[in-house]
């Protein structure tokens, strides 16, 4: 009986861990998609400028 109880506890812990890992993976994918969408909207606006400490602006380098 003792081994059966340990197995049930272990099984429940593995299920909780798998659920937690799926949740973390989904959150990472959502953040990545949000960043990509934000970058996509910047790219659609055209070339963006970068401000320097001296107040001058210049275009970013092309890749």
HELIX and SHEET records of a PDB file:
HELIX    1   1 UNK A    2  UNK A   44  1                                  43    
SHEET    1   A 2 UNK A  49  UNK A  51  0                                        
SHEET    2   A 2 UNK A  57  UNK A  59 -1                                        
END                                                                             
